[in-house]
Amino acid sequence: MRYTSDPRPYDFYLSHTDFKPVLSKYLIPTHSILHLGNGTSRLPSFMLNDGFTNQICIDYSPIAVKACQDIWPKLVVKCMDATKITLDDNSIDAIIDKATLDSILCETDAPNAALTTLSEIHRVLKSGGVYIMVSYSDLGGREELLNKCSWEEIKVERVTISTGDSKKDGPFVFICKKCN
Ligand SMILES: C[S@@+](CC[C@H](N)C(=O)[O-])C[C@H]1O[C@@H](n2cnc3c(N)ncnc32)[C@H](O)[C@@H]1O
């Protein structure tokens, strides 16, 4: 577990700077946001600076949760399993998942855990809410799983990531909109 040896801020896949152009198309600061498996990502703290005051971060690692709380005391961070989200039905405008479903898909009970997670995501999202999932898998690798829930639409965007002076193709961002 990386957080035991290094509890410093760390972002998987992409930085806030590279993610922000996509996020700003779908999110506004009054939205309620759930960060699924936040680890020690800086994303919620940057979003807080951008005016997103209604955010909750969850992770099942108590070490990651404590690290997050120590680094960013203004954030709401809870120890919670994505397969058993203790939030009300239809209560969240947007769920951001950067590398977490990918991580769940590597667990021993992967197919079951991924399906349960997806059904929890769908349950807590408001009608018209969005599940924004970042993965290095393309649609072909995630379509069958995502289609286990009913979405009004699934859009896929590829982000570009900056490395020094150059840019390169980054991960895919899936934007799944819950039916109204
Ligand atoms: C690859 S890391 C991504 C962390 C962060 N989202 C980022 O982009 O830097 C996956 C995170 O998901 C968490 N995680 C994995 N399975 C989980 C589950 N079932 N419930 C809650 N968190 C989980 C891990 O503890 C880890 O912090």
The ligand as a Gaussian input file, in Angstrom:
#p B3LYP/6-31G(d) Opt

LIG

0 1
 C       -5.116000       4.241000      -8.132000
 S       -5.571000       5.049000      -6.659000
 C       -6.261000       6.592000      -7.263000
 C       -6.260000       7.657000      -6.226000
 C       -6.789000       9.020000      -6.703000
 N       -8.141000       8.900000      -7.213000
 C       -5.907000       9.652000      -7.732000
 O       -6.372000       9.880000      -8.852000
 O       -4.761000       9.939000      -7.434000
 C       -7.017000       4.138000      -6.215000
 C       -7.584000       4.579000      -4.880000
 O       -8.825000       3.916000      -4.692000
 C       -8.888000       3.427000      -3.378000
 N       -9.797000       2.272000      -3.415000
 C       -9.619000       1.083000      -4.060000
 N      -10.680000       0.276000      -3.871000
 C      -11.560000       0.983000      -3.119000
 C      -12.840000       0.701000      -2.585000
 N      -13.447000      -0.485000      -2.794000
 N      -13.463000       1.649000      -1.856000
 C      -12.865000       2.853000      -1.619000
 N      -11.635000       3.178000      -2.075000
 C      -11.002000       2.253000      -2.824000
 C       -7.454000       3.098000      -2.994000
 O       -7.242000       3.086000      -1.590000
 C       -6.712000       4.236000      -3.689000
 O       -6.586000       5.376000      -2.859000

